[in-house]
Structure formats: structure tokens, C-alpha cells
Amino acid sequence: MAFVNYAKREIILKIVYYGPGLSGKTSNIQHIHSGTTPEARGQLVSLETKEERTLYFDYLPMSLPQIENFETRLHLYSVPGQLMYTTNRKQILQNADGVIFVADSQESRREANLIMMEDLRENLEAHGFELDKFPIVIQFNKRDLDDIMS
């Protein structure tokens, strides 16, 4: 549920990009950052390895139009997709208002997608949510490549 600060008249929504490694979560946030006016966005923070893979998270704060005289802010996060970072994903998912699951459309990545969807289900349950009752958008990424699933 969105965080509402009545004293500051502000609504903050947390959206988490979730999915297997190299599916395009960071690329999504970088694209949003580059296509948004500087006045509507904060600084893009990325913690990466030398191989440019997300180590802990990416973070992009954004301003949206007002709702009922409340400033509206969107906080976009992406999680690392490597299996060893499940604790990080669980922590970043805490207090999320929604998830964008970035699935890699390549047939060779089917198993990685399924593993990460199960990881998402487990981490949501750890926070008291059910996968089928939580706001989730599934983005089928990499549709321009060969060997994609239908």
C-alpha cells in the first residue's frame, strides 16, 4: 500500500523490477531515466559489479502529477537477478506497492524465468502477500531476438 504522509501532503509508491539476471531490469530503469525530464526525476543510483550487473539494486525516484493536492512520488527499484542474491531481493521487496516482472523471452531462459517467479512468490509470502493477489505486471522482454517463446 502506498505510503501517505499527510503532514507533507505526499504519496509515495514503490515499484520493484524483478526477474532473472540479464533480463533487462536495469535497462528499463535507465530508459525511463533517459526519457524523463530532469525536473521530474531524481538521480539514478546503480550499484553494479565490474561486469555491469546489478549488485544490490538500482533506484530511480520520480515525481508524478498531483493527486487531490498531494505530491506524488514514484520510487523505482530493480533487484539483482543472480540466484545468490535472494536475501537482497527479499529486503528490497519489503513495502513494495507493485512489481514489474521482466521475463526474458528466449527459450533458453525459460527455466530462469520460472525460478525467479518462484523466488518472487516466496519473498512476497515472507512479507505476508500472495502472488495472485499482489499488483504485478509481466513484461516479456527481448522479443526482437531469435529463439523466443510464443
DSSP file with accessible surface (Angstrom, degrees, kcal/mol):
  #  RESIDUE AA STRUCTURE BP1 BP2  ACC     N-H-->O    O-->H-N    N-H-->O    O-->H-N    TCO  KAPPA ALPHA  PHI   PSI    X-CA   Y-CA   Z-CA
    1    1 A M              0   0  199      0, 0.0    97,-0.1     0, 0.0    13,-0.0   0.000 360.0 360.0 360.0 139.1    0.0    0.0    0.0
    2    2 A A        -     0   0   28     95,-0.1     2,-0.5     1,-0.1    11,-0.2  -0.206 360.0-116.0 -57.8 146.6    1.3    3.4   -0.9
    3    3 A F  E     -A   12   0A 121      9,-2.4     9,-2.9    92,-0.1     2,-0.5  -0.762  31.2-164.3 -86.0 123.4    2.9    5.5    1.9
    4    4 A V  E     -A   11   0A  51     -2,-0.5     2,-0.8     7,-0.2     7,-0.2  -0.955   9.4-167.4-114.4 120.0    0.9    8.6    2.6
    5    5 A N  E  >> -A   10   0A  38      5,-3.0     5,-2.2    -2,-0.5     4,-0.8  -0.898   4.0-176.1-105.8 100.2    2.5   11.4    4.6
    6    6 A Y  T  45S+     0   0  169     -2,-0.8    -1,-0.2     3,-0.2     3,-0.2   0.844  80.5  58.1 -67.6 -33.6   -0.4   13.7    5.5
    7    7 A A  T  45S+     0   0   98      1,-0.2    -1,-0.2     2,-0.1    -2,-0.0   0.908 118.2  31.6 -63.9 -40.6    1.9   16.3    7.1
    8    8 A K  T  45S-     0   0  145      2,-0.1    63,-0.3    -3,-0.0    -1,-0.2   0.478 106.3-127.4 -92.7  -3.8    3.9   16.8    3.9
    9    9 A R  T  <5 +     0   0  110     -4,-0.8    62,-2.7     1,-0.2     2,-0.4   0.967  62.5 137.8  52.7  60.2    0.8   16.1    1.7
   10   10 A E  E   < -Ab   5  71A  23     -5,-2.2    -5,-3.0    60,-0.3     2,-0.4  -0.991  44.3-158.1-141.7 142.2    2.8   13.4   -0.2
   11   11 A I  E     -Ab   4  72A  28     60,-3.0    62,-3.2    -2,-0.4     2,-0.5  -0.983  12.5-165.4-118.6 130.4    2.1    9.9   -1.6
   12   12 A I  E     -Ab   3  73A  29     -9,-2.9    -9,-2.4    -2,-0.4     2,-0.4  -0.976   1.8-168.3-122.0 125.9    5.0    7.6   -2.3
   13   13 A L  E     - b   0  74A  52     60,-2.6    62,-3.2    -2,-0.5     2,-0.6  -0.935   8.6-152.2-111.3 134.6    4.6    4.4   -4.4
   14   14 A K  E     - b   0  75A  36     -2,-0.4    83,-3.3    81,-0.3    84,-1.1  -0.932  13.6-177.1-110.5 119.3    7.4    1.8   -4.5
   15   15 A I  E     -cb  98  76A  34     60,-2.6    62,-2.4    -2,-0.6     2,-0.5  -0.965   9.3-156.9-117.3 131.8    7.6   -0.3   -7.7
   16   16 A V  E     -cb  99  77A   0     82,-2.1    84,-2.5    -2,-0.4     2,-0.5  -0.933  10.1-144.5-115.1 125.2   10.2   -3.1   -8.0
   17   17 A Y  E     +cb 100  78A  14     60,-3.6    62,-1.7    -2,-0.5     2,-0.3  -0.783  31.2 179.4 -83.0 124.3   11.5   -4.5  -11.2
   18   18 A Y  E     +c  101   0A   0     82,-2.7    84,-3.1    -2,-0.5    63,-0.1  -0.943  18.2 100.0-131.0 145.2   12.0   -8.3  -10.6
   19   19 A G        -     0   0    0     -2,-0.3    84,-0.1    82,-0.2     3,-0.1  -0.911  65.8 -45.8 159.5 176.9   13.2  -11.1  -12.9
   20   20 A P  S >  S-     0   0    2      0, 0.0     3,-1.5     0, 0.0     5,-0.3  -0.187  73.3 -75.8 -67.7 162.6   16.2  -13.3  -13.8
   21   21 A G  T 3  S+     0   0    6     60,-0.8    32,-0.0     1,-0.2    91,-0.0  -0.253 115.5  11.6 -57.3 141.1   19.7  -11.9  -14.4
   22   22 A L  T 3  S+     0   0  109     -3,-0.1    -1,-0.2     1,-0.1    31,-0.0   0.667  86.7 123.6  63.8  22.6   20.2  -10.1  -17.7
   23   23 A S  S <  S-     0   0    0     -3,-1.5    82,-0.1    79,-0.1    -2,-0.1   0.691  88.5 -95.4 -84.4 -18.4   16.5   -9.9  -18.5
   24   24 A G  S  > S+     0   0   11     -4,-0.2     4,-2.1    -5,-0.1     5,-0.1   0.592  80.2 133.3 118.7  16.2   16.6   -6.1  -18.8
   25   25 A K  H  > S+     0   0   11     -5,-0.3     4,-1.7     2,-0.2     5,-0.2   0.957  81.8  41.1 -62.6 -50.4   15.5   -4.8  -15.4
   26   26 A T  H  > S+     0   0   22      1,-0.2     4,-2.8     2,-0.2     5,-0.2   0.907 111.9  56.5 -64.7 -40.5   18.3   -2.2  -15.2
   27   27 A S  H  > S+     0   0   72      1,-0.2     4,-2.4     2,-0.2    -1,-0.2   0.880 104.6  54.1 -59.7 -38.1   17.9   -1.3  -18.9
   28   28 A N  H  X S+     0   0   31     -4,-2.1     4,-2.4     2,-0.2    -1,-0.2   0.950 111.0  44.1 -59.0 -50.4   14.2   -0.5  -18.2
   29   29 A I  H  X S+     0   0    0     -4,-1.7     4,-2.6     1,-0.2    -2,-0.2   0.904 112.8  51.7 -65.8 -39.0   15.1    1.9  -15.4
   30   30 A Q  H  X S+     0   0   81     -4,-2.8     4,-2.6     1,-0.2    -1,-0.2   0.908 110.3  49.8 -63.3 -39.0   17.9    3.5  -17.4
   31   31 A H  H  X S+     0   0  140     -4,-2.4     4,-1.6    -5,-0.2    -2,-0.2   0.916 111.0  48.3 -66.1 -42.9   15.5    4.0  -20.4
   32   32 A I  H  < S+     0   0   44     -4,-2.4     4,-0.4     2,-0.2    -2,-0.2   0.934 112.2  50.5 -61.5 -43.9   12.9    5.6  -18.1
   33   33 A H  H >< S+     0   0   44     -4,-2.6     3,-1.2     1,-0.2    -2,-0.2   0.940 111.6  46.5 -60.0 -46.5   15.6    7.9  -16.6
   34   34 A S  H 3< S+     0   0   87     -4,-2.6    -1,-0.2     1,-0.2    -2,-0.2   0.773 114.1  48.6 -70.8 -23.3   16.8    9.0  -20.1
   35   35 A G  T 3< S+     0   0   66     -4,-1.6     2,-0.4    -5,-0.2    -1,-0.2   0.341  96.8  84.9 -98.4   6.6   13.3    9.6  -21.3
   36   36 A T  S <  S-     0   0   27     -3,-1.2     5,-0.1    -4,-0.4    -4,-0.0  -0.875  85.5-107.0-110.9 142.1   12.1   11.7  -18.4
   37   37 A T    >>  -     0   0   79     -2,-0.4     3,-1.6     1,-0.1     4,-0.5  -0.341  28.6-119.3 -63.9 146.0   12.7   15.4  -17.9
   38   38 A P  G >4 S+     0   0   83      0, 0.0     3,-0.8     0, 0.0    -1,-0.1   0.822 113.0  60.4 -56.2 -31.1   15.3   16.3  -15.3
   39   39 A E  G 34 S+     0   0  160      1,-0.2    -2,-0.1    23,-0.0    -3,-0.0   0.763 106.8  46.1 -67.8 -25.4   12.6   18.2  -13.3
   40   40 A A  G <4 S+     0   0   25     -3,-1.6    23,-2.9    22,-0.1     2,-0.3   0.441 110.2  58.0 -98.4  -0.1   10.5   15.0  -12.9
   41   41 A R  B <<  -D   62   0A  68     -3,-0.8    21,-0.3    -4,-0.5     2,-0.1  -0.926  63.3-144.7-133.3 154.8   13.3   12.6  -11.9
   42   42 A G        -     0   0   28     19,-3.2     2,-0.3    -2,-0.3    -2,-0.1  -0.258  52.6 -57.6 -95.3-166.6   15.9   12.2   -9.2
   43   43 A Q        -     0   0  157     -2,-0.1     2,-0.5     1,-0.1    -1,-0.2  -0.546  50.6-124.1 -78.0 135.6   19.4   10.8   -9.6
   44   44 A L        -     0   0   38     -2,-0.3     2,-0.5    16,-0.1    16,-0.2  -0.706  26.6-161.7 -79.3 123.2   19.7    7.3  -10.9
   45   45 A V  E     +E   59   0A  52     14,-2.8    14,-2.6    -2,-0.5     2,-0.4  -0.947  12.5 176.0-111.1 121.4   21.6    5.2   -8.4
   46   46 A S  E     -E   58   0A  40     -2,-0.5     2,-0.7    12,-0.2    12,-0.2  -0.996  18.1-163.1-127.6 129.2   23.1    1.9   -9.6
   47   47 A L  E     +     0   0A  76     10,-1.7     8,-3.4    -2,-0.4     9,-1.1  -0.931  31.7 166.9-109.8 105.2   25.3   -0.4   -7.6
   48   48 A E  E     -E   54   0A  75     -2,-0.7     6,-0.2     6,-0.3     2,-0.1  -0.779  35.2-120.6-120.0 162.8   26.9   -2.7  -10.2
   49   49 A T    >   -     0   0   41      4,-2.4     3,-2.0    -2,-0.3     6,-0.1  -0.344  47.8 -92.1 -85.4 177.1   29.8   -5.2  -10.5
   50   50 A K  T 3  S+     0   0  201      1,-0.3    -1,-0.1     2,-0.1    -2,-0.0   0.798 129.2  59.4 -62.0 -26.3   32.7   -4.7  -12.9
   51   51 A E  T 3  S-     0   0  139      2,-0.1    -1,-0.3     1,-0.0     3,-0.1   0.293 120.5-110.8 -85.8  10.2   30.7   -6.7  -15.5
   52   52 A E  S <  S+     0   0  151     -3,-2.0     2,-0.4     1,-0.3    -2,-0.1   0.810  72.3 140.2  63.5  33.5   27.8   -4.1  -15.2
   53   53 A R        -     0   0   76    -32,-0.0    -4,-2.4   -27,-0.0    -1,-0.3  -0.872  64.2 -97.9-103.9 142.0   25.5   -6.5  -13.5
   54   54 A T  E     -E   48   0A  11     -2,-0.4    28,-0.3    -6,-0.2    -6,-0.3  -0.364  37.8-175.7 -61.8 126.6   23.3   -5.2  -10.6
   55   55 A L  E    S-     0   0A  71     -8,-3.4    -7,-0.2     2,-0.2    -1,-0.2   0.879  76.9 -13.0 -91.1 -46.5   25.0   -6.0   -7.3
   56   56 A Y  E    S-     0   0A  60     -9,-1.1     2,-0.3     1,-0.4    36,-0.1   0.689 115.5 -48.8-123.4 -55.0   22.4   -4.7   -4.9
   57   57 A F  E     -     0   0A  40    -10,-0.3   -10,-1.7    22,-0.2    -1,-0.4  -0.980  34.9-122.5-170.1 167.2   19.8   -2.6   -6.6
   58   58 A D  E     -EF  46  78A   0     20,-1.3    20,-1.6    -2,-0.3     2,-0.4  -0.924  29.8-165.4-113.9 151.0   19.1    0.3   -9.0
   59   59 A Y  E     +EF  45  77A  49    -14,-2.6   -14,-2.8    -2,-0.3    18,-0.2  -0.996  14.7 173.6-143.7 130.8   17.0    3.2   -7.7
   60   60 A L  E     - F   0  76A   0     16,-2.5    16,-2.7    -2,-0.4     2,-0.3  -0.921  14.6-157.8-138.8 110.8   15.2    6.0   -9.5
   61   61 A P  E     - F   0  75A  27      0, 0.0   -19,-3.2     0, 0.0     2,-0.3  -0.699  19.0-179.2 -84.7 141.5   12.9    8.5   -7.7
   62   62 A M  E     -DF  41  74A  21     12,-2.7    12,-2.9    -2,-0.3     2,-0.4  -0.980  23.8-131.1-138.9 152.7   10.4   10.3   -9.9
   63   63 A S  E     - F   0  73A  45    -23,-2.9    10,-0.2    -2,-0.3     3,-0.1  -0.851  23.5-170.1-102.7 140.6    7.7   12.9   -9.5
   64   64 A L  E     - F   0  72A  62      8,-3.0     8,-0.8    -2,-0.4     3,-0.1  -0.733  38.4 -71.5-118.2 170.4    4.2   12.3  -10.9
   65   65 A P  E     -     0   0A 108      0, 0.0    -1,-0.1     0, 0.0     5,-0.0  -0.235  63.5 -90.8 -59.8 153.5    1.3   14.7  -11.3
   66   66 A Q  E     -     0   0A 101      5,-0.1     2,-0.5    -3,-0.1     5,-0.2  -0.278  31.7-151.5 -65.0 150.3   -0.5   15.7   -8.1
   67   67 A I  E >  S- F   0  70A  91      3,-2.1     3,-1.5     1,-0.1    -1,-0.0  -0.988  77.3 -23.4-124.2 116.0   -3.5   13.6   -6.8
   68   68 A E  T 3  S-     0   0  162     -2,-0.5    -1,-0.1     1,-0.3     3,-0.1   0.896 127.9 -49.5  50.1  47.0   -6.0   15.6   -4.7
   69   69 A N  T 3  S+     0   0  117      1,-0.2     2,-0.5   -59,-0.0    -1,-0.3   0.699 112.3 124.5  65.4  21.0   -3.4   18.2   -3.8
   70   70 A F  E <   - F   0  67A  23     -3,-1.5    -3,-2.1    -5,-0.0   -60,-0.3  -0.942  65.6-123.1-107.8 132.6   -0.9   15.6   -2.8
   71   71 A E  E     -b   10   0A  69    -62,-2.7   -60,-3.0    -2,-0.5     2,-0.5  -0.547  30.5-146.9 -65.7 137.3    2.6   15.5   -4.3
   72   72 A T  E     -bF  11  64A   3     -8,-0.8    -8,-3.0    -2,-0.2     2,-0.4  -0.949  16.5-174.0-116.4 128.0    3.0   12.0   -5.8
   73   73 A R  E     -bF  12  63A  69    -62,-3.2   -60,-2.6    -2,-0.5     2,-0.5  -0.951  10.7-156.3-123.3 142.8    6.4   10.3   -6.0
   74   74 A L  E     -bF  13  62A  30    -12,-2.9   -12,-2.7    -2,-0.4     2,-0.6  -0.972   3.3-161.7-118.1 127.0    7.3    7.0   -7.6
   75   75 A H  E     -bF  14  61A  35    -62,-3.2   -60,-2.6    -2,-0.5     2,-0.5  -0.950  10.1-163.3-110.9 112.8   10.3    5.1   -6.4
   76   76 A L  E     +bF  15  60A   7    -16,-2.7   -16,-2.5    -2,-0.6     2,-0.3  -0.837  11.5 176.8 -98.3 131.3   11.6    2.6   -8.9
   77   77 A Y  E     -bF  16  59A  47    -62,-2.4   -60,-3.6    -2,-0.5     2,-0.4  -0.944  14.8-159.8-126.2 150.9   13.9   -0.2   -7.8
   78   78 A S  E     -bF  17  58A   0    -20,-1.6   -20,-1.3    -2,-0.3   -60,-0.2  -0.960  14.5-143.6-125.0 150.5   15.4   -3.2   -9.6
   79   79 A V        -     0   0    0    -62,-1.7     2,-0.2    -2,-0.4   -22,-0.2  -0.762  27.2 -96.9-108.0 157.0   16.8   -6.2   -7.9
   80   80 A P        -     0   0    0      0, 0.0   -61,-0.1     0, 0.0     9,-0.1  -0.522  27.9-153.1 -70.6 138.3   19.8   -8.4   -8.8
   81   81 A G        +     0   0    6     -2,-0.2   -60,-0.8   -61,-0.1     2,-0.1   0.607  57.8 112.0 -90.4 -11.0   18.7  -11.4  -10.8
   82   82 A Q  S >  S-     0   0   31    -28,-0.3     3,-2.0   -62,-0.2   -60,-0.0  -0.397  73.8-126.1 -66.4 138.5   21.5  -13.7   -9.8
   83   83 A L  G >  S+     0   0  108      1,-0.3     3,-1.0     2,-0.1    -1,-0.1   0.810 103.9  66.0 -57.2 -32.0   20.2  -16.6   -7.6
   84   84 A M  G 3  S+     0   0  143      1,-0.3     3,-0.4     2,-0.1    -1,-0.3   0.647  90.9  66.6 -69.4 -10.1   22.7  -15.9   -4.8
   85   85 A Y  G <>  +     0   0   45     -3,-2.0     4,-2.2     1,-0.2    -1,-0.3   0.055  57.9 122.4-100.7  29.9   21.1  -12.5   -4.0
   86   86 A T  H <> S+     0   0   51     -3,-1.0     4,-2.6     1,-0.2    -1,-0.2   0.879  73.3  54.9 -61.5 -35.4   17.8  -13.8   -2.8
   87   87 A T  H  > S+     0   0  100     -3,-0.4     4,-2.2     1,-0.2    -1,-0.2   0.919 108.3  49.0 -64.2 -41.0   18.2  -12.0    0.6
   88   88 A N  H  > S+     0   0   34      2,-0.2     4,-2.6    -3,-0.2     5,-0.2   0.923 111.2  49.4 -62.5 -44.8   18.8   -8.7   -1.2
   89   89 A R  H  X S+     0   0    1     -4,-2.2     4,-2.2     1,-0.2    -2,-0.2   0.923 110.4  50.8 -61.5 -42.7   15.7   -9.2   -3.3
   90   90 A K  H  X S+     0   0   91     -4,-2.6     4,-0.8     1,-0.2    -1,-0.2   0.925 112.3  46.8 -60.9 -43.5   13.6  -10.1   -0.3
   91   91 A Q  H >< S+     0   0  105     -4,-2.2     3,-0.8     1,-0.2    -2,-0.2   0.923 112.8  47.8 -66.9 -43.2   14.8   -6.9    1.5
   92   92 A I  H 3< S+     0   0    8     -4,-2.6    -1,-0.2     1,-0.2    -2,-0.2   0.859 106.2  59.3 -68.4 -30.9   14.2   -4.6   -1.5
   93   93 A L  H >< S+     0   0    4     -4,-2.2     3,-2.1    -5,-0.2    -1,-0.2   0.738  79.3 114.1 -70.5 -19.2   10.7   -6.1   -2.0
   94   94 A Q  T << S+     0   0   90     -4,-0.8    30,-0.0    -3,-0.8    -3,-0.0  -0.245  87.8   5.2 -57.2 133.3    9.7   -5.0    1.5
   95   95 A N  T 3  S+     0   0  122      1,-0.2    -1,-0.3    32,-0.1   -81,-0.3   0.656  91.5 157.2  66.1  18.2    6.9   -2.4    1.4
   96   96 A A    <   -     0   0    2     -3,-2.1    -1,-0.2     1,-0.1   -81,-0.2  -0.465  35.2-159.1 -71.8 146.4    6.6   -2.6   -2.4
   97   97 A D  S    S-     0   0   22    -83,-3.3     2,-0.3     1,-0.3   -82,-0.2   0.555  72.5  -8.5 -97.6 -15.6    3.3   -1.5   -3.9
   98   98 A G  E     -c   15   0A   5    -84,-1.1   -82,-2.1    36,-0.1     2,-0.4  -0.971  60.6-132.6-172.5 164.1    3.8   -3.4   -7.1
   99   99 A V  E     -cg  16 136A   3     36,-2.2    38,-2.5    -2,-0.3     2,-0.6  -0.982   1.7-155.9-130.2 139.8    6.1   -5.5   -9.1
  100  100 A I  E     -cg  17 137A  30    -84,-2.5   -82,-2.7    -2,-0.4     2,-0.7  -0.974  19.8-154.6-109.5 109.5    7.1   -5.4  -12.8
  101  101 A F  E     -cg  18 138A   4     36,-3.2    38,-3.1    -2,-0.6     2,-0.9  -0.798   3.7-154.9 -88.5 116.2    8.3   -8.9  -13.6
  102  102 A V  E     - g   0 139A   0    -84,-3.1     2,-0.4    -2,-0.7    38,-0.2  -0.822  12.9-166.8 -96.1 104.3   10.8   -8.7  -16.5
  103  103 A A  E     - g   0 140A   7     36,-2.7    38,-2.9    -2,-0.9     2,-0.6  -0.758  20.1-129.7 -93.3 137.1   10.7  -12.1  -18.3
  104  104 A D  E     - g   0 141A   2     -2,-0.4    38,-0.2     5,-0.2     9,-0.2  -0.771  15.1-151.2 -83.9 120.2   13.4  -13.0  -20.8
  105  105 A S        +     0   0    2     36,-2.1    44,-3.1    -2,-0.6     2,-0.1   0.574  58.8 113.2 -73.3  -9.9   11.5  -14.3  -23.9
  106  106 A Q  B >  S-H  148   0B  47     42,-0.2     3,-2.1     1,-0.1    42,-0.3  -0.435  70.4-133.4 -69.1 136.1   14.3  -16.5  -25.1
  107  107 A E  G >  S+     0   0   75     40,-3.3     3,-1.8     1,-0.3     4,-0.3   0.877 106.5  61.5 -54.0 -38.2   13.5  -20.2  -24.9
  108  108 A S  G 3  S+     0   0   87     39,-0.4    -1,-0.3     1,-0.3     4,-0.2   0.657 102.9  51.7 -66.5 -12.5   16.9  -20.9  -23.3
  109  109 A R  G <> S+     0   0   71     -3,-2.1     4,-2.3     1,-0.1    -1,-0.3   0.309  76.5 104.3-106.8   8.4   15.9  -18.6  -20.4
  110  110 A R  H <> S+     0   0  112     -3,-1.8     4,-2.2     1,-0.2     5,-0.2   0.935  82.5  46.7 -54.9 -50.5   12.5  -20.4  -19.6
  111  111 A E  H  > S+     0   0  123     -4,-0.3     4,-2.7     1,-0.2     5,-0.2   0.908 110.1  53.1 -62.9 -40.2   13.9  -22.1  -16.5
  112  112 A A  H  > S+     0   0   22     -4,-0.2     4,-2.3     1,-0.2    -1,-0.2   0.907 109.2  50.3 -62.4 -39.3   15.5  -18.9  -15.2
  113  113 A N  H  X S+     0   0   17     -4,-2.3     4,-2.2     2,-0.2    -1,-0.2   0.927 111.9  47.1 -62.2 -46.0   12.1  -17.1  -15.5
  114  114 A L  H  X S+     0   0  102     -4,-2.2     4,-2.1     2,-0.2    -2,-0.2   0.906 111.8  50.2 -64.6 -41.6   10.3  -19.9  -13.7
  115  115 A I  H  X S+     0   0   65     -4,-2.7     4,-2.2     1,-0.2    -1,-0.2   0.926 112.6  46.9 -61.9 -43.7   12.9  -20.0  -10.9
  116  116 A M  H  X S+     0   0    2     -4,-2.3     4,-2.5    -5,-0.2    -1,-0.2   0.865 109.1  53.6 -71.7 -32.3   12.7  -16.2  -10.4
  117  117 A M  H  X S+     0   0   47     -4,-2.2     4,-2.4     2,-0.2    -1,-0.2   0.913 110.4  47.8 -66.7 -38.3    8.9  -16.3  -10.4
  118  118 A E  H  X S+     0   0   77     -4,-2.1     4,-2.6     2,-0.2    -2,-0.2   0.904 110.0  52.6 -66.5 -39.2    9.0  -18.9   -7.6
  119  119 A D  H  X S+     0   0   14     -4,-2.2     4,-2.5     2,-0.2    -2,-0.2   0.919 109.1  50.0 -60.9 -42.4   11.6  -16.7   -5.8
  120  120 A L  H  X S+     0   0    0     -4,-2.5     4,-2.7     2,-0.2     5,-0.2   0.935 109.7  50.6 -61.9 -46.0    9.2  -13.8   -6.1
  121  121 A R  H  X S+     0   0   70     -4,-2.4     4,-2.4     1,-0.2    -2,-0.2   0.940 112.3  46.8 -58.1 -47.5    6.3  -15.9   -4.7
  122  122 A E  H  X S+     0   0   93     -4,-2.6     4,-1.9     1,-0.2    -1,-0.2   0.907 113.6  47.9 -62.7 -42.6    8.4  -17.0   -1.7
  123  123 A N  H  X S+     0   0    9     -4,-2.5     4,-0.8     2,-0.2    -1,-0.2   0.873 111.1  50.3 -70.6 -35.1    9.6  -13.5   -1.0
  124  124 A L  H ><>S+     0   0    2     -4,-2.7     5,-2.6    -5,-0.2     3,-0.9   0.928 109.8  51.1 -65.1 -43.5    6.1  -12.0   -1.2
  125  125 A E  H ><5S+     0   0   98     -4,-2.4     3,-1.8     1,-0.3    -2,-0.2   0.875 102.9  59.4 -61.3 -35.6    4.8  -14.7    1.2
  126  126 A A  H 3<5S+     0   0   53     -4,-1.9    -1,-0.3     1,-0.3    -2,-0.2   0.783 107.9  46.6 -63.0 -24.6    7.6  -13.8    3.6
  127  127 A H  T <<5S-     0   0   52     -3,-0.9    -1,-0.3    -4,-0.8    -2,-0.2   0.267 127.8 -99.6 -99.5   8.1    6.1  -10.3    3.6
  128  128 A G  T < 5S+     0   0   66     -3,-1.8     2,-0.3     1,-0.3    -3,-0.2   0.682  83.5 120.6  86.8  19.4    2.6  -11.6    4.1
  129  129 A F      < -     0   0   80     -5,-2.6     2,-0.4    -8,-0.1    -1,-0.3  -0.830  55.3-134.2-115.5 156.1    1.4  -11.3    0.5
  130  130 A E    >   -     0   0  100     -2,-0.3     3,-1.7     1,-0.1     4,-0.4  -0.897  17.3-132.4-106.9 137.9    0.1  -13.8   -2.0
  131  131 A L  G >  S+     0   0   45     -2,-0.4     3,-1.2     1,-0.3    -1,-0.1   0.898 106.1  50.8 -55.3 -43.3    1.4  -13.8   -5.6
  132  132 A D  G 3  S+     0   0  132      1,-0.3    -1,-0.3    -3,-0.1     4,-0.1   0.535 113.7  45.2 -79.3  -1.6   -2.0  -13.9   -7.2
  133  133 A K  G <  S+     0   0  154     -3,-1.7    -1,-0.3     2,-0.1    -2,-0.2   0.250  94.5  92.3-119.4  11.1   -3.3  -11.0   -5.1
  134  134 A F  S <  S-     0   0   20     -3,-1.2     2,-0.5    -4,-0.4   -36,-0.1  -0.847  87.9-101.7-108.2 141.3   -0.4   -8.7   -5.5
  135  135 A P        +     0   0   80      0, 0.0   -36,-2.2     0, 0.0     2,-0.4  -0.464  55.3 164.8 -65.4 113.4   -0.2   -6.0   -8.2
  136  136 A I  E     -g   99   0A  49     -2,-0.5     2,-0.4   -38,-0.2   -36,-0.2  -0.999  26.0-164.8-135.1 135.1    2.1   -7.5  -10.9
  137  137 A V  E     -g  100   0A  90    -38,-2.5   -36,-3.2    -2,-0.4     2,-0.6  -0.965  15.3-148.2-111.8 133.8    2.8   -6.5  -14.5
  138  138 A I  E     -g  101   0A  82     -2,-0.4     2,-0.6   -38,-0.2   -36,-0.2  -0.922  10.0-164.5-105.7 122.5    4.7   -9.1  -16.6
  139  139 A Q  E     -g  102   0A  48    -38,-3.1   -36,-2.7    -2,-0.6     2,-1.0  -0.931  11.0-149.3-106.1 118.8    6.9   -7.6  -19.3
  140  140 A F  E     -g  103   0A 132     -2,-0.6     3,-0.3   -38,-0.2   -36,-0.2  -0.787  29.0-169.9 -88.1 103.9    8.0  -10.0  -22.0
  141  141 A N  E     +g  104   0A  39    -38,-2.9   -36,-2.1    -2,-1.0   -35,-0.1  -0.473  53.9  34.7 -97.0 163.1   11.4   -8.6  -22.9
  142  142 A K    >   +     0   0   53    -38,-0.2     3,-1.4    -2,-0.2    -1,-0.2   0.816  61.5 152.2  66.2  35.6   13.8   -9.3  -25.7
  143  143 A R  T 3   +     0   0  112     -3,-0.3     5,-0.1     1,-0.3    -1,-0.1   0.634  63.9  67.3 -69.7 -13.0   11.1  -10.1  -28.2
  144  144 A D  T 3  S+     0   0  140      2,-0.0    -1,-0.3     0, 0.0     2,-0.1   0.497  85.9  90.2 -87.0  -2.1   13.4   -9.0  -31.0
  145  145 A L  S <  S-     0   0   68     -3,-1.4     3,-0.3     1,-0.1     2,-0.1  -0.408  81.0-103.4 -92.1 166.1   15.8  -11.9  -30.6
  146  146 A D  S    S+     0   0  146      1,-0.2    -1,-0.1    -2,-0.1    -2,-0.0  -0.362  97.5  36.7 -76.2 167.1   15.8  -15.4  -32.1
  147  147 A D  S    S+     0   0   99      1,-0.2   -40,-3.3   -41,-0.1   -39,-0.4   0.898  80.9 161.2  58.9  44.7   14.6  -18.5  -30.3
  148  148 A I  B     -H  106   0B  59     -3,-0.3   -42,-0.2   -42,-0.3    -1,-0.2  -0.676  39.9-114.5 -97.7 153.6   11.8  -16.7  -28.4
  149  149 A M              0   0   31    -44,-3.1    -1,-0.0    -2,-0.3   -44,-0.0  -0.517 360.0 360.0 -78.0 153.8    8.8  -18.4  -26.8
  150  150 A S              0   0  158     -2,-0.2    -1,-0.1     0, 0.0     0, 0.0  -0.300 360.0 360.0 -75.8 360.0    5.4  -17.7  -28.1
